[in-house]
Amino acid sequence: MYNYQSDITRFLDDYLEKHPQEAAQRMENRAKLWDVELNPIEQEDFAAAGVARGAYAYQSE
């Protein structure tokens, strides 16, 4: 099987092995940005406020 790892991947793996606190920080930052609960009422408001796009986005009307 082909087990190629790029230089960047090896660097990151080595860095995270030497700095285990970074893995915890990465997970904390991910939680702040991505693992959030969306408010369904706000989501409905955002959808209702949307403007319909035309058939061709680059054509002026």
DSSP file (Angstrom, degrees, kcal/mol; ACC not computed):
  #  RESIDUE AA STRUCTURE BP1 BP2  ACC     N-H-->O    O-->H-N    N-H-->O    O-->H-N    TCO  KAPPA ALPHA  PHI   PSI    X-CA   Y-CA   Z-CA
    1    1 A M              0   0    0      0, 0.0     2,-0.6     0, 0.0     0, 0.0   0.000 360.0 360.0 360.0 152.6    0.0    0.0    0.0
    2    2 A Y        +     0   0    0      1,-0.1     0, 0.0     2,-0.0     0, 0.0  -0.760 360.0 176.6 -90.0 115.2    1.1    3.5   -0.7
    3    3 A N        +     0   0    0     -2,-0.6     2,-0.2     2,-0.1    -1,-0.1  -0.309  15.6 161.0-116.5  47.5    1.9    5.4    2.6
    4    4 A Y        -     0   0    0      1,-0.0     2,-0.4     0, 0.0    -2,-0.0  -0.477  15.3-173.8 -70.8 136.7    3.1    8.8    1.3
    5    5 A Q        -     0   0    0     -2,-0.2    -2,-0.1     4,-0.0    -1,-0.0  -1.000  21.6-126.8-128.9 131.4    3.1   11.7    3.7
    6    6 A S     >  -     0   0    0     -2,-0.4     4,-2.4     1,-0.1     5,-0.2  -0.219  26.2-108.3 -69.7 165.0    4.0   15.2    2.6
    7    7 A D  H  > S+     0   0    0      1,-0.2     4,-2.5     2,-0.2     5,-0.2   0.885 121.2  53.1 -59.7 -38.8    6.6   17.2    4.4
    8    8 A I  H  > S+     0   0    0      2,-0.2     4,-2.8     1,-0.2     5,-0.2   0.922 108.2  49.2 -64.3 -44.2    3.9   19.4    5.8
    9    9 A T  H  > S+     0   0    0      1,-0.2     4,-2.7     2,-0.2     5,-0.2   0.927 112.7  47.2 -62.1 -45.2    2.0   16.5    7.2
   10   10 A R  H  X S+     0   0    0     -4,-2.4     4,-2.5     2,-0.2    -1,-0.2   0.909 112.3  50.9 -62.6 -41.2    5.1   15.1    8.8
   11   11 A F  H  X S+     0   0    0     -4,-2.5     4,-2.9    -5,-0.2    -2,-0.2   0.942 112.4  45.7 -60.8 -47.9    6.0   18.5   10.2
   12   12 A L  H  X S+     0   0    0     -4,-2.8     4,-2.8     2,-0.2     5,-0.2   0.913 112.9  49.7 -64.5 -42.6    2.5   19.0   11.7
   13   13 A D  H  X S+     0   0    0     -4,-2.7     4,-1.7    -5,-0.2    -1,-0.2   0.926 114.2  45.7 -60.9 -43.6    2.5   15.5   13.2
   14   14 A D  H  X S+     0   0    0     -4,-2.5     4,-2.0    -5,-0.2    -2,-0.2   0.914 113.1  50.0 -64.7 -43.7    5.9   16.0   14.7
   15   15 A Y  H  X S+     0   0    0     -4,-2.9     4,-1.8     1,-0.2    -2,-0.2   0.929 111.2  47.7 -61.7 -46.1    4.9   19.5   16.0
   16   16 A L  H  < S+     0   0    0     -4,-2.8     7,-0.2     1,-0.2    -1,-0.2   0.827 109.8  54.0 -67.0 -30.1    1.7   18.2   17.7
   17   17 A E  H  < S+     0   0    0     -4,-1.7    -1,-0.2    -5,-0.2    -2,-0.2   0.885 114.1  41.0 -68.7 -37.4    3.7   15.3   19.2
   18   18 A K  H  < S+     0   0    0     -4,-2.0    -2,-0.2     1,-0.2    -1,-0.2   0.706 123.2  40.1 -82.2 -20.4    6.1   17.8   20.8
   19   19 A H    >X  +     0   0    0     -4,-1.8     3,-1.6    -5,-0.2     4,-0.5  -0.655  63.2 168.1-128.3  74.7    3.4   20.3   21.8
   20   20 A P  H >> S+     0   0    0      0, 0.0     4,-1.0     0, 0.0     3,-0.6   0.745  72.8  69.0 -63.6 -22.5    0.4   18.3   23.1
   21   21 A Q  H 3> S+     0   0    0      1,-0.2     4,-2.0     2,-0.2     5,-0.1   0.788  89.6  65.1 -65.9 -25.1   -1.2   21.5   24.4
   22   22 A E  H <> S+     0   0    0     -3,-1.6     4,-2.7     1,-0.2    -1,-0.2   0.864  95.5  56.2 -66.1 -35.5   -1.8   22.7   20.8
   23   23 A A  H <X S+     0   0    0     -3,-0.6     4,-1.9    -4,-0.5    -1,-0.2   0.911 108.7  46.9 -63.1 -41.8   -4.2   19.8   20.2
   24   24 A A  H  X S+     0   0    0     -4,-1.0     4,-2.1     2,-0.2    -1,-0.2   0.902 112.3  50.2 -66.0 -40.2   -6.4   20.9   23.1
   25   25 A Q  H  X S+     0   0    0     -4,-2.0     4,-2.7     2,-0.2    -2,-0.2   0.894 108.0  53.6 -64.7 -40.0   -6.2   24.5   21.9
   26   26 A R  H  X S+     0   0    0     -4,-2.7     4,-2.3     1,-0.2    -1,-0.2   0.916 110.0  47.1 -60.2 -43.5   -7.2   23.4   18.4
   27   27 A M  H  X S+     0   0    0     -4,-1.9     4,-2.1     2,-0.2    -1,-0.2   0.884 111.6  50.9 -67.3 -38.1  -10.3   21.6   19.7
   28   28 A E  H  X S+     0   0    0     -4,-2.1     4,-1.5     2,-0.2    -2,-0.2   0.925 112.2  46.4 -64.1 -44.2  -11.2   24.6   21.9
   29   29 A N  H  X S+     0   0    0     -4,-2.7     4,-1.6     1,-0.2    -2,-0.2   0.884 110.2  53.7 -66.6 -37.9  -11.0   26.9   18.9
   30   30 A R  H  X>S+     0   0    0     -4,-2.3     4,-3.4     1,-0.2     5,-1.2   0.914 105.9  53.5 -61.6 -42.1  -13.0   24.6   16.7
   31   31 A A  H  <5S+     0   0    0     -4,-2.1    -1,-0.2     1,-0.2    -2,-0.2   0.871 107.1  51.9 -61.8 -36.7  -15.7   24.5   19.3
   32   32 A K  H  <5S+     0   0    0     -4,-1.5    -1,-0.2     1,-0.1    -2,-0.2   0.868 121.9  29.9 -67.2 -35.6  -15.9   28.3   19.3
   33   33 A L  H  <5S+     0   0    0     -4,-1.6    -2,-0.2    -3,-0.1     3,-0.2   0.862 135.2  13.6 -93.9 -39.3  -16.2   28.5   15.5
   34   34 A W  T  <5S+     0   0    0     -4,-3.4     2,-1.5    -5,-0.2    -3,-0.2   0.784 108.0  68.2-114.8 -34.8  -18.0   25.3   14.3
   35   35 A D  S   <S+     0   0    0     -5,-1.2     2,-0.3     2,-0.0    -1,-0.2  -0.413  72.9 125.5 -93.2  62.1  -19.6   23.4   17.1
   36   36 A V        -     0   0    0     -2,-1.5     2,-0.5    -3,-0.2    -4,-0.0  -0.857  61.6-118.2-117.8 152.7  -22.3   25.9   18.0
   37   37 A E        -     0   0    0     -2,-0.3     2,-0.3     1,-0.0    -2,-0.0  -0.784  29.7-136.0 -89.8 130.3  -26.1   25.5   18.2
   38   38 A L        -     0   0    0     -2,-0.5     3,-0.1     1,-0.0    -1,-0.0  -0.635  15.0-120.5 -87.0 142.7  -28.0   27.6   15.7
   39   39 A N     >  -     0   0    0     -2,-0.3     4,-2.2     1,-0.2     5,-0.2  -0.732  17.6-150.7 -81.1 117.5  -31.0   29.5   16.8
   40   40 A P  H  > S+     0   0    0      0, 0.0     4,-2.0     0, 0.0    -1,-0.2   0.831  94.8  53.3 -62.3 -32.2  -33.9   28.2   14.6
   41   41 A I  H  > S+     0   0    0      2,-0.2     4,-2.1     1,-0.2     5,-0.1   0.924 110.0  47.1 -68.8 -43.2  -35.8   31.5   14.8
   42   42 A E  H  > S+     0   0    0      1,-0.2     4,-2.6     2,-0.2    -1,-0.2   0.897 110.1  53.8 -63.2 -39.4  -32.7   33.5   13.6
   43   43 A Q  H  X S+     0   0    0     -4,-2.2     4,-2.2     1,-0.2    -1,-0.2   0.893 108.2  49.5 -63.2 -39.6  -32.2   30.9   10.8
   44   44 A E  H  X S+     0   0    0     -4,-2.0     4,-2.4     2,-0.2    -1,-0.2   0.907 110.9  50.4 -63.8 -41.9  -35.8   31.5    9.7
   45   45 A D  H  X S+     0   0    0     -4,-2.1     4,-1.7     2,-0.2    -2,-0.2   0.905 109.8  50.0 -63.5 -41.9  -35.3   35.2    9.7
   46   46 A F  H  < S+     0   0    0     -4,-2.6     4,-0.5     1,-0.2    -1,-0.2   0.921 112.0  47.9 -62.0 -43.4  -32.1   34.9    7.7
   47   47 A A  H >< S+     0   0    0     -4,-2.2     3,-0.9     1,-0.2    -2,-0.2   0.892 111.6  49.9 -65.1 -39.7  -33.8   32.7    5.1
   48   48 A A  H 3< S+     0   0    0     -4,-2.4    -1,-0.2     1,-0.2    -2,-0.2   0.794 107.7  54.4 -70.0 -27.3  -36.8   35.1    4.9
   49   49 A A  T 3< S+     0   0    0     -4,-1.7    -1,-0.2    -5,-0.2    -2,-0.2   0.535  84.7 115.5 -84.0  -6.2  -34.5   38.1    4.4
   50   50 A G    <   -     0   0    0     -3,-0.9     2,-0.5    -4,-0.5    -3,-0.0  -0.257  61.5-134.0 -66.5 151.7  -32.7   36.5    1.4
   51   51 A V        -     0   0    0      1,-0.0     2,-0.1     0, 0.0    -1,-0.1  -0.907  24.5-114.4-106.8 132.0  -32.9   38.0   -2.1
   52   52 A A        -     0   0    0     -2,-0.5     2,-0.2     1,-0.1    -1,-0.0  -0.398  30.2-130.3 -66.2 138.0  -33.6   35.7   -5.0
   53   53 A R        -     0   0    0      1,-0.1    -1,-0.1    -2,-0.1     4,-0.1  -0.593  19.2-116.7 -88.0 150.9  -30.8   35.5   -7.5
   54   54 A G        -     0   0    0     -2,-0.2     3,-0.2     2,-0.1    -1,-0.1  -0.196  31.7-100.0 -75.8 175.9  -31.3   35.9  -11.2
   55   55 A A  S    S+     0   0    0      1,-0.2     2,-0.5     2,-0.1    -1,-0.1   0.859 115.0  35.0 -68.2 -35.1  -30.6   33.1  -13.7
   56   56 A Y  S >  S-     0   0    0      3,-0.1     3,-1.4     1,-0.1    -1,-0.2  -0.955  71.5-159.0-125.2 112.7  -27.2   34.5  -14.7
   57   57 A A  T 3  S+     0   0    0     -2,-0.5    -1,-0.1     1,-0.3    -3,-0.1   0.744  88.8  50.6 -65.0 -26.3  -25.3   36.1  -11.8
   58   58 A Y  T 3  S+     0   0    0      2,-0.1     2,-0.5     0, 0.0    -1,-0.3   0.414  87.6  96.4 -96.4   2.5  -23.0   38.2  -14.0
   59   59 A Q  S <  S-     0   0    0     -3,-1.4     2,-0.2     2,-0.0    -3,-0.1  -0.801  70.4-135.1 -94.8 128.4  -25.7   39.8  -16.2
   60   60 A S              0   0    0     -2,-0.5    -2,-0.1     1,-0.1    -3,-0.0  -0.527 360.0 360.0 -78.1 150.3  -26.9   43.3  -15.1
   61   61 A E              0   0    0     -2,-0.2    -1,-0.1    -7,-0.0    -2,-0.0   0.461 360.0 360.0 -93.8 360.0  -30.6   43.7  -15.2
